[in-house]
Structure formats: C-alpha cells, structure tokens
Amino acid sequence: MITIKTESEIDALREPCAIVRDTLAYVGSLVKPGVSTEELDKAAERYIRMRGAEPSCLGYCGYPASICASVNEEVVHGIPGERILREGDIISVDLCAYKNGFHGDGARTFAVGKVSEENKKLIRVTEECFFEAVKNLRAGTPLYDIGAAVQAHAEENGFSVVREYVGHGIGREMHEDPSVPNFGKRGTGIRLKAGMVLCIEPMILAGARGVRVLGDGWTAVTQDGKCAAHYENTVVIREEGVEILTL
C-alpha cells in the first residue's frame, strides 16, 4: 500500500535524511587506499548514533552491518569486513538512519585514489542518471518515467542498468510501496501523487546486464566481473517538482 505523507511526517523525515547525507559525506572523507570496509562501517555506525539516530540496516532481515559496502564488481549489499581498499578501486556505500519514527536512505559511489577513466565515467553517469530521473518529476508523472530516464541515460553512455534490484517508497518502514525500477517505458505505471516519498537509486553496470548473489546470501555481484556504481537519494514528490531530502 502506498502512503502519502503529511507535511508533519515529511518534517519528521528531514532529520534522518540529513543524518544520511552527512554520514555519507563523512564516510566518503575516510575512503582511501589501506582502509578496510569494516573500518568504514564502524565509523558510520558511531556517527549515526552520535547524531541520536539508529543505523536502520543493522539487523535488518539479519543483515550484520550498519552500511552496505560494495567494492568494484559488487553491485549492492556488500557486507563490510576485512577487505582492504586498494588504489583504483571504487566503493558504493548505501546506508539508512532511523530517527523520529522515520527512515532516511541514500547511497554514493566513491573513487579510491586514482581510478580508471572508465570508472570515473561510470561514477559520473550513475549520478547523472539520478538527476535525469528527477529533472521533470512532479505529481502526475507516470512512475515508470523514472526508470525510463535512468535507462536511457545509462545506455546512451554505453552502460546497462540493474533489473534485479529497484528503488522503493520509504517512511515509517525502510522499504515501502511502490517499487521504483531503473528501467521502464515512458507513460506507464501509476501516476505519482504529491506527498509520496521515494528512494530513487540508479544501479549502473559497466558491462552487460545481469547479477548474481554470493554465498553470504547478501552480496550481489556482476555476472561478467565488471564494475558497478550506485547513487541514491530520498525524494518527496511535490505538485511542481521534487524535494531531495538527502542533499
């Protein structure tokens, strides 16, 4: 069931979303060669708790960490651990914070030191896909216009989009209706309404479409071993345009 948020509920969402924004920036400042993904996870957890919030991901369906840390060919849900970041890696960090009865959600992909031109482009285009998706978004827009915009921009740049994982509504629950795919046909899907809060999160692949999940039951990797990038914000649909809560 899709819930329309009141203005007071949207106000309550602002703080956890600001914490997500600031935590992502903080974690990004720590990304460098020689740092382990577990160090990033612990730093994020400390920061989220210092801000009076809880890390939503920790314990969610048994997930063992506060962030998802997906390196190179890992698309989403990479579990932080002993893996050491190396020069030339890219890492996607996805995290959520819970405060005031609401969740905020966001993701960024960071370069580790100097990276290849292809990976620079992948990170840039993935972020651009988000802004292409929200550029003409407002109440009344068909839902699948979001995915159509993401898909078009990714494919125009020689990349492909993940179809196995999608964006989602958010609010009192971390994952709410509707699902928000990164592909689709313009003019189709439900009409968005003012007050909907969505997580729009392009997940873009340098290579061919297709992912598989590793034996840990969480980490999704590309089928061809090529890199992936992820960019996400929590967005409020307005009568004219959108309000991005995690920027």
Steps between C-alpha positions, in 0.01 A plus 500: 500500500635841402488760778477873438698689764361806675712811532564417866620153400726650233641734763573198719682339205733795458726417794574134421554599137744774603684245713523268198637786288760594759600141574560433132719810477691394813555145377606635161768710670645181653518305173865451400741217421578287805166547677285193562128493428445400864669823612259698284208309648604565860562868427154534343331326792674725754404810306135400455466423871681821594226686311235327712385261229520126444656326198196348330697236310652339810299184569256562213394150391818381672737739322814520719623857441398867501592573140514310174853530359518371143843504334564488124292212355278493810174670404311529829484355852872438538567404863781702662792295625876460476520600133758777458433770242769532236601782267269492199205333674154652509267447794125553526375585848127463570363586843183587689430683825193477724384791715168667586321183397622523139781368283727689262694320226781592262800365309813632333787345306851618586831470316788354699798711404557526126258288298470414131329737259227238448425487872502879526242505222297223665479692829413824321235350273336313790456828687377669182241223460343606830475864395364404158231300683388788721543780247136497385352313794188636673153398611324332208815355343463128412718289732694326227617830352761486778649175381469599135714807563761300693515228236525743209789698650691189607466329164584817306833492686571136427394360837215272612255514791434250775154345479516263797501783757286812504428818690204522737272708714620589850360638823420324824633186330832488319342337196147602402294494183539579219799327345698742282686318220795650312348396168159533342280649232409866514135577562431180694450418867297669769482878505712640781328712764627792705621375837641171375852443630722287279855369497625539145822304463666436165719186508708504185732237352811559292438173319209280403176478694475222757596444864531205736503470880801353679488227761460749786142549380544877469778618271383545141776505237508553125485188289792612283723630781489860379444791738170644621402835654207611716352843577188557711299775663174522693258721308161660573260534207353852485231655282776671305827309510666310782671570830819300556536433873846338496679788324 
